[in-house]
Amino acid sequence: MVMPEVVTADLPAKFWVEIRPPDASPNIQYLWAPPPQSGQGTPQAVYVFEHSGVKVVTAWAIQAGRAISMTAVVDVQQATNSYLYFPLVVR
């Protein structure tokens, strides 16, 4: 599974599964847990985590009744706000 190691809360994070060899049978079903915001049933999934912390994402590739699972542990961090302050000049 290809995935980011660190993601920002409330922003989309893309995960995907690469099957080797590239010319493997196309009859592969994909299952993601927890369910993603988009991509369930496909080799690519997009998650948007609302809260910071360590999250676990598991993907299963299923073919002819056999399944292989891949698990990723992701560190979700809160976005840091950057502020730019301008001096106030009063005459």
C-alpha positions as CSV (number, residue, x, y, z in Angstrom):
1,M,0.0,0.0,0.0
2,V,1.2,3.4,-0.9
3,M,0.2,6.1,1.6
4,P,1.4,9.3,3.3
5,E,3.0,8.8,6.7
6,V,1.8,12.1,8.0
7,V,-1.5,13.8,7.0
8,T,-3.2,17.0,8.0
9,A,-6.6,16.8,9.7
10,D,-9.5,18.0,7.6
11,L,-7.5,17.7,4.3
12,P,-7.8,14.8,1.8
13,A,-5.2,12.1,2.0
14,K,-4.9,9.6,-0.9
15,F,-4.0,5.9,-0.4
16,W,-3.6,3.3,-3.1
17,V,-2.7,-0.3,-3.6
18,E,-0.2,-1.4,-6.2
19,I,-0.6,-5.0,-7.4
20,R,2.5,-6.7,-8.8
21,P,3.1,-7.8,-11.5
22,P,1.4,-4.9,-13.3
23,D,-0.3,-7.3,-15.7
24,A,-2.0,-9.3,-12.9
25,S,-5.5,-10.4,-13.4
26,P,-8.0,-7.5,-13.5
27,N,-10.6,-9.4,-11.5
28,I,-9.5,-8.0,-8.2
29,Q,-11.9,-6.5,-5.7
30,Y,-10.8,-3.9,-3.1
31,L,-12.1,-3.3,0.3
32,W,-11.0,-0.4,2.6
33,A,-11.6,-0.1,6.4
34,P,-12.7,2.2,7.8
35,P,-14.8,3.2,4.8
36,P,-13.1,6.1,2.9
37,Q,-14.8,9.3,1.8
38,S,-14.3,8.0,-1.8
39,G,-12.8,5.0,-3.5
40,Q,-14.4,2.0,-1.8
41,G,-14.1,-0.9,-4.2
42,T,-11.2,0.6,-6.1
43,P,-7.4,0.5,-5.7
44,Q,-7.4,4.2,-4.7
45,A,-9.1,5.6,-1.6
46,V,-9.4,9.2,-0.2
47,Y,-9.7,9.8,3.5
48,V,-10.4,13.0,5.4
49,F,-9.6,12.5,9.1
50,E,-11.4,15.0,11.3
51,H,-9.2,14.7,14.4
52,S,-5.5,14.4,15.0
53,G,-3.9,11.2,16.3
54,V,-2.7,7.9,15.1
55,K,-5.1,6.3,12.6
56,V,-5.1,2.8,11.0
57,V,-6.2,2.1,7.5
58,T,-6.5,-1.4,6.1
59,A,-7.0,-2.5,2.5
60,W,-7.9,-5.9,1.2
61,A,-7.3,-7.1,-2.3
62,I,-9.6,-10.1,-3.0
63,Q,-9.4,-12.4,-6.0
64,A,-11.0,-15.8,-6.5
65,G,-11.9,-16.1,-2.8
66,R,-8.4,-15.4,-1.6
67,A,-7.5,-12.1,0.2
68,I,-4.4,-10.2,1.0
69,S,-4.5,-7.4,3.5
70,M,-2.3,-4.4,4.0
71,T,-2.4,-2.1,7.0
72,A,-1.0,1.4,7.3
73,V,-0.5,3.5,10.4
74,V,-0.8,7.2,9.8
75,D,-0.1,10.2,12.0
76,V,-2.8,12.8,11.6
77,Q,-1.7,16.2,12.7
78,Q,-3.7,19.4,13.2
79,A,-3.1,22.2,10.7
80,T,-1.0,25.0,12.0
81,N,-2.4,28.4,11.3
82,S,0.1,31.0,10.1
83,Y,-0.8,34.6,10.7
84,L,0.8,37.6,9.2
85,Y,0.5,40.7,11.4
86,F,0.8,44.3,10.0
87,P,1.6,47.2,12.2
88,L,-1.2,49.7,12.8
89,V,-0.1,53.3,12.3
90,V,-2.4,55.9,13.7
91,R,-1.8,59.7,13.2
